[in-house]
Amino acid sequence: TFALSVALLPTLATAQPRPEVRQDRREIRQDQREVRQDQRQLRDDRRDARRYATLLAEFDQARAAGQPAAMAALDQRIQAAIAGEIRESNREVAQKGAEAARSQAEVGRDRREVGRDVVRGQPVRAADDRRDLRDDRRDAADDRRDAGRERFDNARLRSMQEQYAAAAGRMDPPSIERKRQILVQLNVMAQQELAGDRRE
């Protein structure tokens, strides 16, 4: 039995995937999760774009008809929509930050793999791992840019929330115009997010 187990050791060792192979599989699973998250985000962004377009149309209608009760109800709905958008943005800030951190960790792993390949005298594998390293550096830069853009959008949304809250319930022309400007900005942001989703 001992002789058999000793004879099987090389077979078992080769049956175990190399650490790089296991890491590649983990990265593929993570990429698939991120694709699913991006698809969810696209659906959410389409819904948001429709919601803000509808709110702007209703706002203009209530303003033109001079309906204070309808304007007051819209103020509540718009503030609720902005609060929901901020909650969604908070999740996306966390998600994009995590993606950027994972991408940077992949760059570090790629560097170590290249170093090991060089030490082991494996130029073909080193060349392959250098290509992975270049790709992952590009991905990491993209993810950092996405995370920065998400933080910027989050800060803009918080600012709009404060400005809208300050004008909510007021029916004087400057306040109404300020609220409309914020709604227009929300529509523009929603369209920009959709365009960004399509590019990705």
C-alpha positions in Angstrom: 0.0 0.0 0.0 2.9 2.4 0.9 4.6 1.6 -2.4 1.3 2.2 -4.3 0.7 5.6 -2.6 4.3 6.6 -3.3 3.8 5.6 -6.9 0.6 7.7 -7.1 2.2 10.9 -5.6 3.5 12.3 -8.9 0.1 11.6 -10.6 -1.8 13.3 -7.7 0.6 16.3 -7.9 0.0 16.7 -11.6 -3.8 16.3 -11.1 -3.8 19.4 -8.8 -4.1 22.6 -10.9 -1.2 25.0 -10.6 -1.8 28.0 -8.4 -1.9 30.2 -11.5 -4.6 28.0 -13.0 -6.7 28.2 -9.8 -6.3 32.0 -9.8 -7.3 32.2 -13.4 -10.5 30.3 -12.6 -11.3 32.6 -9.7 -10.7 35.6 -11.9 -13.1 34.2 -14.6 -15.8 33.6 -12.0 -15.3 37.2 -10.7 -15.5 38.6 -14.2 -18.8 36.7 -14.7 -20.1 38.2 -11.5 -19.1 41.7 -12.6 -20.8 41.1 -16.0 -24.1 40.2 -14.2 -23.7 43.3 -12.0 -23.2 45.5 -15.1 -26.4 44.0 -16.6 -28.3 44.7 -13.5 -26.9 48.3 -13.4 -28.0 48.8 -17.1 -31.6 47.7 -16.2 -31.6 50.1 -13.2 -30.2 53.0 -15.3 -32.8 52.5 -18.0 -35.6 52.5 -15.3 -34.0 55.7 -13.7 -33.9 57.5 -17.1 -37.6 56.7 -17.7 -38.5 57.8 -14.2 -36.7 61.2 -14.5 -38.1 61.9 -18.0 -41.6 61.2 -16.6 -41.0 63.4 -13.5 -39.8 66.3 -15.7 -42.8 66.0 -18.0 -45.2 66.0 -15.0 -43.3 68.9 -13.4 -43.7 71.0 -16.6 -47.4 70.1 -16.8 -48.1 71.1 -13.2 -46.1 74.3 -13.5 -47.9 75.3 -16.8 -51.3 74.5 -15.2 -50.4 76.4 -12.0 -51.3 73.4 -9.7 -49.7 74.0 -6.3 -51.0 70.6 -4.9 -49.6 68.7 -7.8 -46.2 70.6 -7.4 -46.1 69.7 -3.7 -46.8 66.0 -4.5 -44.1 66.1 -7.2 -41.6 67.6 -4.7 -42.1 64.6 -2.5 -41.7 62.1 -5.3 -38.6 63.9 -6.7 -36.9 63.9 -3.3 -37.7 60.3 -2.8 -36.3 59.5 -6.3 -33.1 61.4 -5.5 -32.7 59.6 -2.1 -33.2 56.3 -3.9 -30.6 57.3 -6.5 -28.1 58.2 -3.7 -28.6 54.7 -2.1 -28.0 53.1 -5.4 -25.0 55.3 -6.0 -23.6 54.3 -2.5 -23.8 50.7 -3.6 -22.1 51.4 -6.9 -19.3 53.4 -5.1 -18.6 50.3 -2.9 -18.9 47.9 -5.9 -16.5 50.0 -8.1 -14.1 50.5 -5.3 -14.0 46.7 -4.7 -13.5 46.1 -8.4 -10.6 48.6 -8.5 -9.0 46.9 -5.5 -9.4 43.4 -7.1 -7.9 44.7 -10.4 -4.9 46.1 -8.5 -4.5 42.8 -6.7 -4.5 41.0 -10.0 -1.7 43.3 -11.2 0.4 42.4 -8.2 -0.2 38.6 -8.8 0.8 39.1 -12.4 4.0 40.8 -11.4 4.9 37.9 -9.1 4.1 35.3 -11.8 6.4 37.1 -14.2 9.1 37.2 -11.6 8.7 33.4 -10.9 8.8 32.6 -14.6 12.1 34.6 -15.0 13.7 32.9 -12.0 12.6 29.5 -13.3 14.0 30.3 -16.8 10.6 30.0 -18.5 10.7 32.8 -21.2 7.6 31.6 -23.1 5.5 31.6 -19.9 7.0 34.9 -18.8 6.0 36.5 -22.2 2.5 35.2 -21.7 2.3 36.5 -18.2 3.7 39.9 -19.3 0.8 40.1 -21.7 -1.6 39.3 -18.9 0.1 42.0 -16.8 -0.4 44.7 -19.5 -4.0 43.7 -19.9 -4.6 43.8 -16.1 -2.8 47.1 -15.7 -5.2 48.6 -18.4 -8.2 47.0 -16.6 -7.0 48.4 -13.2 -6.7 51.9 -14.7 -10.2 51.6 -16.1 -11.6 50.4 -12.8 -9.9 53.2 -10.9 -11.4 55.7 -13.4 -14.8 54.2 -13.0 -14.6 54.3 -9.2 -13.5 58.0 -9.3 -16.4 58.9 -11.6 -18.8 57.1 -9.3 -17.6 59.0 -6.3 -17.9 62.3 -8.2 -21.5 61.4 -9.3 -22.3 60.5 -5.7 -21.1 63.9 -4.5 -23.1 65.7 -7.2 -26.3 63.8 -6.2 -25.8 64.8 -2.6 -25.4 68.4 -3.6 -28.6 68.3 -5.8 -30.5 66.6 -2.9 -29.6 69.5 -0.6 -30.5 72.1 -3.2 -33.8 70.5 -4.0 -34.7 70.1 -0.3 -34.0 73.9 0.2 -36.4 74.8 -2.6 -39.1 72.1 -1.9 -42.5 73.4 -1.0 -41.7 76.8 -2.4 -43.8 78.1 -5.3 -42.0 81.4 -6.2 -40.7 81.5 -9.8 -37.0 81.3 -8.8 -37.5 78.3 -6.6 -39.6 76.5 -9.3 -36.9 77.3 -11.9 -34.2 76.0 -9.5 -36.1 72.7 -9.0 -36.6 72.3 -12.7 -32.9 72.8 -13.3 -32.1 70.1 -10.9 -34.6 67.8 -12.6 -32.9 68.5 -16.0 -29.5 67.7 -14.5 -30.8 64.4 -13.2 -32.1 63.6 -16.7 -28.7 64.5 -18.2 -26.9 62.3 -15.6 -29.3 59.4 -16.3 -28.6 59.6 -20.0 -24.8 59.8 -19.4 -25.0 56.7 -17.2 -26.9 54.9 -20.0 -24.3 55.9 -22.5 -21.5 54.8 -20.2 -23.2 51.4 -19.7 -23.4 50.9 -23.5 -19.7 51.7 -23.9 -18.8 49.1 -21.2 
